[in-house]
Amino acid sequence: MSVPEPFENVFRDALERQRAQGLYRALTPLENAPSKFVTRAVEGRPTRCLNFASNNYLDLAGHPLLRRRAAEALERAGAGSGGSRLLGGDLPLHAELEAALERYRPTMPGVSGESELRSRALLFNTGFQANYTLISALGEALGCVFADKLAHASVAEGLRVLPGPFHRFRHNDTEHLENLLRKHQPREGGLVVTETLFSMDGDFAPLEELCALQRKYGFWMLLDEAHSTGGYPGLHGRGLQGISERTILMGTFGKALGSFGAYVAGPPEIREYLVNFGRGLIYSTSLPPAVLGANLGALEALADPGEAWRAEALRKVSAFARETLKRRGFDTGASASRSHIVPVLLGTPENALRISEALARAGFHAPAVRPPTVPAGTSRLRLNLTAAFEEKDILDFVQALEKAC
Ligand SMILES: *Cc1c(COP(=O)(O)O)cnc(C)c1O
């Protein structure tokens, strides 16, 4: 038997195809990330760039309180947790953080009106792991999953390992969702999955309509709040009327909260079910003390009225960026008026890449986002604003963008 080709060709060929399609990806180390200014190599030279790529929306990552809580926890409890939650790695700090989450949003789903039914929180190591675990574990129990077409890659991964059926509905199209629900009628109600604030377009899910459908069809709903955690107090807690007890939230600490990790919040039996059947929880080492400490610090900062300026500054500068870009004729797609994610649609991957590279030379780090992360023909710069940005930063950027186009 002969060996026809060196086996590495499989990888080399795939990479060459990737390059030919303008989709090749490489890592770009950023000194000082996730701050407003980072230093990165541009054509071999270290260059200081205004950073439009950070999810550190509330600029909490470097906050003294988070640093202090992380350092205290590390000092007290050491570097690692020593195991999974179920086998040796369940620290008092995990319970402390879960209790803080439940206090942070006592009116998360599970509470209707004055009801005593409290929602319970359960930590996960990452949002990716939480989505993957929830969809595969709950989707099986609930008979069928219906997911928005633009939901995050971790949702798609959960669907891939789901032993039961699933359907994707057109982005934010509740009519399409209703048609699918009528057609498939899952006996156990099914699970509907969507993001509250979409990560690539910066638009919101139609939550009121989804809740109305939920009342009619009785499905469970998983809302991925990765990009809205911390940014929109009141949107899903006090603000959203009539949210059903069959709603589960997934939030992350890695974005607006400036740290790392994720949580799931929902009715107590969901927590219990995941502890028993959630493979991503059962078979993975739990979050370590320093991370738990930082996360506690982040919740403490959110609860501090002295820090409320952050969400306000973020909203203001985001609106300014969107309005300025639109006025100068750029296509910001579906980005909603309260959103801190502002895409600039540029069409082909080559175009997006060329403009992103020109901007880097001018001192702006605004990476190109290309398929398969976004649909073909919608390659873009995805601008993330943070509470640290000022109007002047936006004006400088738009000027450089005009030059680069
Ligand atoms: C970032 C993100 C996740 C994953 O969260 P991590 O904690 O970074 O793994 C999940 N869903 C959405 C919509 C995200 O943007």
PDBQT file of the ligand as one rigid body, heavy atoms in Angstrom, charges set to zero:
ROOT
HETATM    1  C1  LIG A 501     -19.554  36.124  23.197  1.00  0.00    +0.000 C 
HETATM    2  C2  LIG A 501     -20.829  35.406  22.987  1.00  0.00    +0.000 A 
HETATM    3  C3  LIG A 501     -21.057  34.150  23.548  1.00  0.00    +0.000 A 
HETATM    4  C4  LIG A 501     -19.981  33.367  24.224  1.00  0.00    +0.000 C 
HETATM    5  O1  LIG A 501     -19.633  33.876  25.449  1.00  0.00    +0.000 OA
HETATM    6  P1  LIG A 501     -18.163  33.599  26.005  1.00  0.00    +0.000 P 
HETATM    7  O2  LIG A 501     -18.274  33.788  27.458  1.00  0.00    +0.000 OA
HETATM    8  O3  LIG A 501     -17.264  34.567  25.334  1.00  0.00    +0.000 OA
HETATM    9  O4  LIG A 501     -17.832  32.186  25.622  1.00  0.00    +0.000 OA
HETATM   10  C5  LIG A 501     -22.321  33.613  23.418  1.00  0.00    +0.000 A 
HETATM   11  N1  LIG A 501     -23.298  34.242  22.751  1.00  0.00    +0.000 NA
HETATM   12  C6  LIG A 501     -23.085  35.423  22.172  1.00  0.00    +0.000 A 
HETATM   13  C7  LIG A 501     -24.199  36.099  21.455  1.00  0.00    +0.000 C 
HETATM   14  C8  LIG A 501     -21.838  36.035  22.259  1.00  0.00    +0.000 A 
HETATM   15  O5  LIG A 501     -21.628  37.188  21.643  1.00  0.00    +0.000 OA
ENDROOT
TORSDOF 0
